[in-house]
Amino acid sequence: MNGEDPSNAMPVIFGKSSCAEYAKEAYTAVVYHNRSPDFHDEIKIKLPASLTDHHHILFTFYHVSCQQKQNTPLETPVGYTWIPMLQNGRLRTGHFCLPVSLEKPPQSYSVLSPDVSHIHVPAATALDGTVPLPGMKWVDNHRGVFNVEVVSVSTIHTQDQYLDKFFALVHALDEHMFPVRIGDMRIMENNLEAELKSSIAALNSSQLEPIVRFLHLLLDKLVLLVVRPPVIAGQIGSALCPELHGPLCPSKFSHSSAIYFFIL
């Protein structure tokens, strides 16, 4: 979903063989008389190329009646939880243990994570500067009760913090967009050169898989910094050159017989 309203549901879920190619929702199998059910369904989603803070996956839990009574629905919603797709500008993946709300999430819930029990407010509003999320009642006192794993296969999201920072800084230079916000950091133009040098040196700490997957783009940006040094705060960033002599140590690829390279 790209918003909280039901009309914001996006047709990006891959359909099954007998259904439409894409759907706005998918259902798991029904588990009969089990208070701690295990769902083994795999649901594939085609993520939009451009994500915002409002994009999220919404999970709705239903009680399904075996015998439908007159004037009563067959399915009754009993819980809700969600996963925001972005956190500090990065795609959220991995294993999640999420709390489940007994009531529909409040307005603008998509920008928050369900495991956040309080939101910050001005100090004059609350003694400790926080208030509980409005209108939220949770299963088992807000403990994590729903386990789900999100795995991403992407040529857009690196899922590596060092590559993310480097590409974000280079993009800011290309577009002349300042200040740059990376996670909780707010980088101004006057300290961008130091942050860029630091991000280049830190590339050696990146994981091998994302380095290989984004190698063509990484080399393109590094070589461009050498042959066309950026202008930062009115000065040519020639001091970047020493950092570009070897940010990717060959030892990172020592266990791979297919890839060896040096940046000179």
C-alpha positions in Angstrom: 0.0 0.0 0.0 1.2 3.5 -0.7 -1.2 5.1 2.0 -3.6 4.2 4.7 -6.9 4.2 2.8 -8.1 0.9 1.2 -8.0 2.7 -2.1 -4.2 3.0 -1.8 -3.8 -0.8 -2.1 -1.5 -1.4 -5.1 -1.9 -4.3 -7.6 1.7 -5.5 -7.1 1.2 -9.0 -5.6 2.0 -11.7 -8.1 -1.2 -13.8 -8.7 -1.4 -17.5 -8.7 -1.7 -19.6 -11.9 -5.5 -19.4 -12.1 -5.8 -15.7 -11.1 -4.9 -12.4 -12.6 -1.2 -11.5 -13.1 -1.2 -9.0 -10.2 -3.5 -8.6 -7.2 -4.0 -6.1 -4.4 -4.2 -8.7 -1.7 -3.2 -12.3 -1.0 -4.6 -14.8 1.5 -2.8 -17.6 3.4 -4.3 -21.0 4.1 -6.8 -21.2 7.0 -5.5 -23.0 10.1 -8.3 -24.9 12.0 -8.6 -24.5 15.8 -5.0 -23.5 16.5 -4.2 -20.6 18.8 -0.6 -20.5 17.6 -0.9 -21.2 13.9 2.1 -21.6 11.5 1.7 -20.2 8.0 4.1 -21.4 5.4 2.8 -19.3 2.5 5.3 -17.4 0.3 4.0 -14.2 -1.3 5.9 -12.4 -4.0 5.5 -8.7 -4.4 6.8 -6.5 -7.2 8.0 -3.4 -5.4 7.7 0.0 -7.1 10.9 1.5 -8.3 10.4 4.6 -6.2 9.4 4.0 -2.6 8.2 6.6 0.0 7.8 6.5 3.7 4.1 5.7 3.2 4.7 2.4 1.3 4.1 -0.6 3.6 2.7 -4.1 3.8 -0.5 -4.4 5.8 -1.3 -7.8 7.4 -4.9 -8.4 8.5 -5.8 -11.4 10.6 -9.3 -13.0 10.4 -11.4 -15.4 12.4 -13.2 -17.6 9.9 -16.4 -19.3 11.0 -17.0 -22.9 10.1 -20.7 -22.4 9.9 -22.0 -19.0 8.7 -24.9 -17.7 10.8 -27.6 -15.5 9.4 -26.6 -11.8 9.2 -23.1 -12.5 10.3 -20.0 -12.3 8.2 -18.0 -15.4 7.4 -14.7 -13.6 8.1 -14.2 -11.3 11.1 -11.0 -9.1 11.3 -9.3 -9.8 14.7 -5.9 -8.2 14.3 -3.7 -5.9 12.3 0.0 -5.3 11.9 2.3 -3.9 9.2 5.8 -3.4 7.9 7.0 0.0 6.6 9.0 -0.6 3.4 11.6 2.0 4.2 13.5 2.9 7.4 15.8 5.9 7.3 15.7 5.7 3.5 16.7 2.0 3.3 14.6 -1.0 2.3 13.6 -3.1 5.3 14.3 -6.8 5.0 15.0 -9.7 7.3 13.1 -11.5 10.1 10.4 -9.5 12.0 8.6 -10.4 15.2 5.7 -8.0 15.1 3.0 -7.0 17.7 -0.6 -7.3 16.5 -3.2 -4.5 17.1 -6.7 -5.5 18.0 -8.1 -2.4 16.3 -7.5 -0.8 13.0 -4.3 1.3 13.0 -4.8 5.1 13.4 -4.3 7.7 10.7 -0.7 8.1 9.4 0.3 4.7 10.9 2.3 3.8 7.9 5.2 6.1 8.7 5.7 4.3 12.1 6.7 0.8 12.9 4.2 -1.3 14.9 6.8 -2.1 17.6 6.9 1.6 18.5 4.7 2.0 21.5 5.0 5.8 22.0 5.5 8.8 19.8 7.5 11.9 20.7 5.6 15.1 21.3 6.6 18.6 22.6 7.7 18.5 26.2 4.8 20.8 27.2 2.3 18.2 26.1 3.6 15.2 28.1 5.9 15.0 31.1 8.3 12.6 29.5 7.9 13.9 26.0 6.0 10.9 24.7 2.4 9.7 24.4 1.1 6.2 23.6 0.0 5.6 20.0 -3.6 6.8 19.9 -6.5 4.2 19.8 -4.2 1.2 19.9 -5.0 -2.0 21.8 -2.5 -4.8 21.4 -2.4 -8.6 21.7 -0.4 -9.8 24.6 0.5 -6.3 25.9 2.3 -5.2 22.7 4.6 -8.2 22.6 5.8 -9.6 19.3 3.5 -12.5 18.3 3.6 -12.6 14.5 6.8 -13.8 12.8 7.5 -13.0 9.2 10.5 -12.9 7.0 11.0 -10.4 4.1 13.6 -11.3 1.4 14.5 -8.9 -1.3 16.0 -9.5 -4.8 16.6 -6.0 -6.1 18.8 -4.2 -8.6 17.8 -0.8 -7.0 18.3 -1.3 -3.3 21.8 -2.4 -2.3 20.8 -3.5 1.2 24.3 -2.5 2.3 24.8 0.6 4.5 28.2 1.5 3.1 27.1 1.3 -0.5 23.9 3.2 0.4 25.8 6.1 2.0 28.3 6.3 -0.9 25.6 6.3 -3.6 23.5 8.8 -1.6 26.4 11.3 -1.4 27.3 10.9 -5.1 23.7 11.4 -6.0 23.6 14.6 -3.9 26.6 15.9 -5.8 25.1 15.1 -9.2 21.9 16.8 -8.4 23.3 19.5 -6.1 20.8 18.6 -3.4 21.9 19.9 0.0 21.6 19.1 2.9 21.8 15.3 2.5 19.8 13.2 5.0 21.2 9.7 5.5 19.5 7.9 8.4 19.7 10.2 11.4 22.5 12.2 9.8 22.1 15.6 8.2 25.1 16.4 6.0 25.7 19.9 4.9 27.7 20.9 1.8 30.6 22.3 3.8 31.3 18.8 5.4 30.2 16.8 2.4 33.8 16.2 1.1 34.9 14.7 4.4 31.8 12.4 4.5 32.4 11.4 0.9 36.1 10.5 1.6 34.9 8.5 4.6 32.3 6.7 2.6 34.8 5.7 0.0 37.2 4.4 2.6 34.4 2.4 4.2 33.5 0.6 1.0 36.0 -2.0 2.0 33.6 -3.0 4.8 30.8 -3.7 2.4 29.5 -7.3 2.0 30.8 -9.2 -1.1 27.4 -10.0 -2.6 26.1 -6.4 -3.0 29.5 -5.2 -4.1 29.4 -7.7 -7.0 25.8 -7.0 -7.8 26.4 -3.3 -8.1 29.9 -3.4 -9.3 29.2 -1.8 -12.7 27.5 1.2 -11.0 30.2 1.5 -8.3 33.1 1.5 -10.8 31.2 4.0 -12.9 30.9 6.4 -10.0 34.4 5.9 -8.7 36.0 6.4 -12.1 33.9 9.5 -12.7 35.2 11.0 -9.4 38.7 10.5 -10.6 38.4 11.9 -14.2 35.9 14.6 -13.2 36.4 15.7 -9.6 33.3 17.2 -8.1 33.0 20.9 -7.1 32.1 21.0 -3.4 31.4 24.3 -1.7 33.0 26.1 -4.6 36.2 24.1 -4.6 37.3 21.1 -6.7 37.5 18.0 -4.6 41.0 17.0 -5.7 41.6 15.7 -2.2 39.4 12.7 -3.0 42.1 11.2 -5.2 44.1 9.5 -2.4 40.9 7.8 -1.2 40.3 6.3 -4.7 43.6 4.5 -4.9 42.2 1.4 -3.3 38.9 1.5 -1.5 38.1 -2.1 -2.4 40.8 -4.3 -1.0 41.6 -7.4 -3.2 41.4 -9.6 -0.1 37.7 -9.1 -0.1 37.6 -11.2 -3.2 40.3 -13.7 -2.2 37.7 -16.6 -1.9 36.4 -15.9 -5.4 38.3 -17.1 -8.4 36.2 -15.1 -10.8 36.6 -11.5 -9.7 39.8 -9.7 -9.0 40.3 -6.0 -9.7 42.2 -3.0 -8.6 41.3 0.7 -8.7 44.4 2.7 -9.5 
